[in-house]
Amino acid sequence: MRRIILLALAAAIIGYGLFEARKLLDGPDITIVSPAGGSATSTGVVTIVGMAQNISFLTINDAPSYTDEAGIFVYRFSPPAGYTTVTVAATDRFGRRASKSISFSVVTYCPA
């Protein structure tokens, strides 16, 4: 009976440890919240907002970027008119990589 209790306790401790380590085992996770992929905008400055979890290094269009304590990143830039693609890439402390890209159009209105 004592052996069964010890085995159950050991299994519970190992299970809890694996549950808490799941974020480390999953690797980097990137979510781009806005703008929506395939959208169009006429503003001069575009703001990319998203979330990155389980990362140690983040780049946006190959330039180093940062997140706040909650993992939220904000990137503002002035893209040229036309079709634009933004790529967010992350690396975790074990060297695993992930990336997400969104594309959108920047339109300009010129009255004739």
C-alpha positions, 0 to 999 in steps of 0.5 A, spaced: 500 500 500 505 504 501 509 503 495 502 504 491 502 511 494 509 513 493 508 511 486 502 515 485 505 521 488 512 520 484 507 520 478 503 526 480 510 530 481 512 528 474 506 530 471 506 537 474 513 538 472 511 536 465 505 540 465 509 546 467 515 545 462 510 545 456 511 552 454 519 550 454 517 544 450 513 548 445 518 553 442 517 560 440 509 562 438 508 568 434 501 571 433 500 578 429 494 581 431 493 587 426 493 589 421 489 583 418 493 580 412 490 582 405 488 588 408 489 595 405 490 602 408 491 609 406 495 611 412 502 613 412 504 610 418 502 602 419 502 599 426 504 592 427 501 589 433 502 582 436 504 577 441 511 573 442 511 567 447 517 563 449 522 567 445 529 570 447 530 574 440 525 577 436 526 581 429 521 584 425 523 585 417 530 582 420 531 588 425 532 587 432 525 588 436 523 588 443 516 585 447 514 588 453 513 583 459 506 580 457 510 579 450 506 584 446 510 587 440 509 594 437 512 596 430 511 602 427 513 604 420 512 608 413 511 603 408 512 605 400 505 605 396 503 598 394 504 591 396 508 590 403 510 584 407 512 584 414 516 578 417 516 577 424 521 572 426 523 569 433 528 564 436 528 561 443 533 560 448 534 553 445 535 555 438 528 553 435 525 558 430 519 560 428 516 566 423 510 569 421 508 574 415 503 578 413 502 582 407 497 588 406 497 594 401 498 601 402 494 605 397 494 612 396 489 617 393 491 622 388 485 626 386 485 628 378 
